[in-house]
Amino acid sequence: MKPPRSGEPSTCTGPLKAECSGLIRPGAAWQFLGAQIPTGTLCTLALEPEGYPYRSFVTVACDEGDPVLLISGLAEHTKNLERDPRACLLVAEGGGVDPLANGRVTMLGPCTRIEGSGGSARAAFFAAHPNSTYYADFRDFAFWTLHVEYVRYIGGYGRMSWISKADWQTAEPDPLGPSAAGIIAHMNGDHTDAMVLYCKAFSKATEVTSASMTGVDRYGFEMSAMTPQGPRPVRLAFAKPVNTPEEVRAALISMVKDAKSKLG
């Protein structure tokens, strides 16, 4: 099997376009989506009816970049994995008006049972799901790990890429992950006029009547811009990477000044 292509084009714009290409935000894929979203959809190959994709809802944690599951031997997906370990796991952001504008990650690879008590995987799972401690030692439950070989990241419309295994394993958490929701709420509540300026000055979506922020990370931010042709996704890059909400505020203020200057 040939590995998926990497480095597919993104729709990032601005001075950090090179930083945004491919993965778009290198640490956000698992650490933001995976580590902060404790559930996912597990797909296995069915034993009966044979060969069909079988999807199930699971709780998930992260252990050194690989998803960890605590699953019962009575579950259909466990029986499927015992026969054929090939699997994939989808984790996705929720909320928002348009679900397809949200981020999601699909991880593919063999999913195998962890022998013994579970070690670091057990600790990672309990940290994410404290209530699981009461049934983890039931005889029919065991810890499993999906050994990530391929990753498909989609950040919304037009922003997608295959991620190499090496990039996945070396990715670092995005520092704005815990504060992103607050930044987005503040911008959408108090600074919608600024976001229209950003779109008109720095993107191809110049006929914008309104815009809302849908995502932010160390490298830039995403907006949904309303145009005469309908909503359009826009991503803009910061002049340099940011690490704190205060640095985001300074960057956005600077961009407003630059936008006003550019637009006259």
N, C-alpha and C positions, 0 to 999 in steps of 0.2 A: 504494500500500500504506500503510495507516495504521500509525503507530508503536504498539508494544505499550503497554499501560497500565503506569503506574508507581505506586509508593506503595501496593501491595497490603498488606493487614494482615499483621503478623507476630505471633508469640506471645511477644514480649519482655515482661517485667514489671519493676517496680521504678522507682526515681526517674529513670532515664535511658531510659524507654520511648520518648520522642520521638527520642532519638539512635539507638535500635535499629530504628525502623520502616523499612520499605522494604528498603534494601540490608542492613540489620542491622549489618554492620561495614564501613564505607565503604572502607577501604583493603585489606580482606582478599581480595576477590574475585579479582582477577588477581594482585596482588603476592604473596599467600600461595599460592593455589591454582595460578595460572599460573606465576609466576616460580620457585616451588619444585618444581613438578611438570613434568619435562622431556618428558613424552609426552602424547599426546592422541588422540582419535578424530576424524578429518576426514571430513566427509560432503559429497559432491559429487553432481551430477545426472548419471547414467550416460549415456554415449553409446550403449551397447548392453548390455543391453536399454534402449531409450530412455526417459528420464524417471524411472527408478527411483532412489531414494536409494542411493548407493554409499558404504560406510564403509570406512575404512582406518586403520591404526595409523601414527602419525607421531611424529617427534621435533619439539619446538617450543621456541622461545625468545620473548622479549618485547622489542620495540623501541618505546619511548615508548607503551606501551599496546596496540600491535597485535601479534598473533602473527606470528612469522617461521618459515617452513618452508624446508628445503633438500630438494628433491625431484627425482627423475629424470624425464626426458622419456619414459622407457619405462613409467612407472607409469600405471595406469588413471586415478588421480585427476588426474594432470597432463593427460592427454588430455581428461578431462571439463572441467577448468577452462579449457582453451584454447577449448572450444566454448561454455561457459556459466560465467562467473566466480562465480556465486552458490554460497556454501558456508557451512558452520558447523563449528565446532571445539568439542569437549567435552573439558575437563580435569576430573579428579575425584580427590579424596582416596582413598587406599587404606587397607587394614587395618580393624581393628575387627570386632566380632562381627556387626553389622548394616550391610552396605554402604550401604543406603538412608538411614542416619542420618548419613552422611558428607557433606561439602560438595562441590559441583560447579558449574561454570560453563559455559554454552553461549554462544558468541559467533557472531553471524551477520553476514555482509557479503560484498562482492565480494573475491575472492582473485586478485591479479594478480602477474605476474612482475616482478621488480625488474631493471631494465636495468643493464648495467655490472657492476662487481665486487661490488656489494651494499652498499657504504658502511657506515652504522651498523648496518644489519640483519645484515650479515656478521659484524661485531665482536660483536654481541649473541649470535648463534648460536654462534660459536666459544667464547665465554665459558661458555655453557651446555653445549656439546658439543665439548670439545677434540679428541676423536678424529675429528671430521668434517673436520678440516683436510686429511686425506690424500686425501679423495675430492671435496672441494668444487669443485675445478677440473677435474674430469672433464668432458668435452664435453657429456654428457647431463644434468648436474646444474645447477640454477639456484636462486636464492633467490626465494621468493614471500612476499608479505605479505597477510594477511587484514585488510582495512580494516573495523574493527569499527563496525557501525551499530546493532546491537541486542545486548543482553546479558540472559541469563536466569540468575539466581543462585538456587541452592537450598542452604540451609544444613542440611538434614536435614528430618525430618518437620514439616510445618506452618510452615516458615520459608522463604519463597520470594518473589521479586520480580523484575519487569523493572527494569533499570537504564538510566537515560537515558544517551545518548552523552556529554553534558556531564559527568555525575557520574562516568562511567567514565574520561574523559580527565583529570579533576582528582583522582582518588583517590590517596591516599598509602599507602605500605606500612604495615601494622600493625606497631608496634614489638615486639610480643611474638611475632611469627612464629618467629624462631629459637629461642626458649626455651619455646614452648608445650608441646612434647612432654614436656619435663622437668617442667614444672609439673603437667601432667596425671598423669604417672606418680607424682609425689610425693603428690598428693592422693589418688589411688586406692590407693596403698600404705599411707599413714599416717593418712589423715583421712576415712575413709568415714563415721564417725559425724557429723562436721561437715556432710557433704553431706546426710545425712538431716535434720538440723536446718534447713539452708537451705530444703529443699523444704517441710517442714512449716510453717515460719514465713513464707516469702515467696512461695509458689506455691499454686495450687489443688490440687496433688497432696499432700494432707495425710495420706492413708493409705499412707505410704511405709515399706517394710520395709528397703530398701537403695537406694543410689544411687551412680553412678560418674560422674566428670567425663569428658566427651567432647570438649570444646573450650573455649578461652579466648582472649580478645582484649582490646584496650584498653578496651572498653565493658562487658564482662561475660563470662559463661561459660555453657556448656551442660552439662546432666547427663542421664543416662538413669536415671529413677526407677522402681523396681519397686513396683507397686501390686497389690491383689487382682485388678484387671482386666487386669494384664499391664504390660509396660514402657511408660513414658510420657516423652516428651521435655520437658525443662524448661530455660528460659533465664532467668537472673537478671542484672540490671545492677548494676555497681558504682555507688557513690554519686557518683563522678566518674571521668573517664577515667584510666587508669594507663598507664605507659610502660615499667616495668622489673619484673623478677621480685620485687624487694624491695617495690615498691608493690603488686603483686598480693598478696603475703603479708600486708602490713599491712591491705589491704582485706578479705581473707578472715577475718583474725582479728577485725576490727571487726564483720563480719557475724555471726560466731559469737556474740559478746557480745550483739549486737542480737537474734539469734534466741532465745537463752536468756532474755533479758529479756521478749521478746514472748510466749514460750511459758510463762513462769512457772517 
